[in-house]
Amino acid sequence: MSDAFSTLNNRLLEAIHRQGFSLRINGDIIELCREEDAGRFRTEQLEKRLSILEKTTYSRLKQMKAELSELKKTVNDHLAPAPAPTAIQLIARERKRQIEVEGFDVKHDDRHSMGQLASAAACYAMGTRDIFTGTIGSVGTIDCPSPVWPFTPTWDKRAKHSRLKQLVIAGALIAAEIDRLYRGGHRIDDK
């Protein structure tokens, strides 16, 4: 039955074309029209589809360009060098390290009530001096008199640190001593 219908359909279309007509399908409507009108109709349909495609493509390209711009900004933000930390940030970071890594917490600091933290800070602040040139900061003999260094010599690690690191450690030790004194009831007299 399907073959018979197909054969009949083909004969009908051939007869329509022989007479110079064509079938035009517009949605659910089938129209009989002259061949030249059908060609113009096909051209119009193609132009409409092309216009829609151009608008869609342009819109998507515009969206992709905005996404790419946002992605570049994100990448640049992540690749941009971070601002240099301030001295206070460096000291706070070192103090946190002393507590978390070295175990020098509040209980530890409170056991050093004879100014040992301040003495160690003073030695770190003085740094090291090269015995030949007297230059501060180079690795050489430690120029802090032994009675001032409050701990065993194995804890004196100034010589292995850069000058900046020595000062940061000194600041962290001073912060620990200030916190210890404050916990002990000392207050600043702002007069």
N, C-alpha and C positions, 0 to 999 in steps of 0.2 A: 504494500500500500504506500509506503514511504517512497519507493522508486517511482510509482505512478504519479504521486504528488509532485515530486521533484521534476519529472519529465514535463508535466503540465505547467509547472511554474516556469521552467526554462522556455517553453514555447510561447507562453504569454509575454515574457520579457523580450524575446526576439521580435514578436509582433509589434510590441510597443516601440522598440528601437527602430524597426523598419519604417514606421510612420513618422520618425523624427522626434519621438517623445522619450522622456526618461522619467523614472520614478524618483521622487525626492522625499527623503525621510527626515522629518523635523519633529523630534520627540516621538510622540505616539501617533503623529499624523503622517500619512503617506499621500503625497500629492503627485499628480501627473503634470509634467511640464515639458516644454520644448528643450531639446538638447543644449542649446546655447544658454538657456536659463539655468539648467542643471549645472553646467560648467561654472557659471557665475556664482551659483549657490555654493558649490564646492569650494570655490576660491574664497568666498565670504566666510564660510565655516573655518577654513584653514587660517585665514587672517585673524579671526576671533581667537582661535586656539593659540596661535602664535603670540598674540597680544597678552593673553592670560599667562602664557608661559614666560614671556619677557617680564611681566610685572612680578610674577612669583619668583623668578630667578633674581631679579634686581632686589626684591625685598629680602630674599635669603642671603644674597651677597652682602647687603647692608648689615644684616644681623650678624653674619659671620665676621665682618670687619670690626664691628663693635665688640664681639666676643674675643677676637684676636687682640684688640687694643687692651681690653681688660686683662687678658692673659699676660701680655707683655708687661703691663704695670705690676702685676703680681710677681712675675719673675724678677723684674728689676728691684722691687721692694725687698725680695728675699736675697738678692745678690748684692745689694748696696751694703757697704761696710757699716757696721754698727757704730754709733758714736762712741768715742773713747769714754770709759767710765771715769767718774769723778773720784777724787781722793777719798771722799766719804764712802762711796760705793766700794772702792777697793778695800778699805779698812773693814767695812761691814762684812764683805765677802771673806776676808781673812779671819775675822773673828768667828764667823760661822764655821769655817774650816777647822779652826782650833777646837771648837766645841764638838763638832761632829766626827772629825777624823782623829784628833789627838786626845779627845775625851776631857779637855780642859773646860769643864762646865762650872756652874755656880758653886757646887760643893768643893770642887778642886780649888777654885780661886779663893774661896773663903778660908781655906787652910793656909794661905800665904798672907797672913795679916801683918807681916813685918816690913811691908814695902817691897817685897821681892819682885812683884809684877812691874812696878814703876822702875826699879833698878834694871831689870832686864830690858825694859823699854828704852831706858836711857842708853844702855850699851848698844842696842840695835840702832838707835838714833845716831849715835856716834859713828857707827859703821866700822869698817876696817881700814887700816892705813898700811900702805906698802912701806916696809921698813927702809927701803932704799930711796924712794921719792917723796914719801909723806902724803901721797895722793890718796884721798878718801875714795873708797869704793872699789879699788882693785883688791884682788885676793892676796893677802899677805899676813903678817903678824897682827893679831888682834890688839888694838891699842886701848882696850878698856882695862883698867887695873883689876887684878884678880879679886881684891876684896869687894869690888862693886858688883861683879857678876854673881848673882845670888844662888845659882844652881850649880850642879856638878858640871865640869867642862864638857861632858858628852852632850849636854843640852845646848851648848853654844854653837849654833849652826850659821852664824852670820857670814862666815867666809864663803859659804857655798851659794849665797844669794847675791843677786844684783843689788845695786844701791837703792833702786826704787823698791824692790821687794823688802829690803832691810827696813826702810822707812814705813812701809805698809804694815809689817809685823810690829814695829815699834808703836804705831798708831793703834793696832788691835790690842796690844798689851796695855797701853794707856787706857783704852776703852774698858778693858776688863777690870783694871784697878779702879777706875771711876765708878763702874757699876758696883764693885765690891764695897767701896766706901759709902756709896749711896744706900746700899742695902743695910749697912751698919749704922745708919742714922745721920751720917754727915750731910750737910746741905751747903749750898753756895750762898755766901753773904754778898748780896748785890749792892751793898752800900758804897 
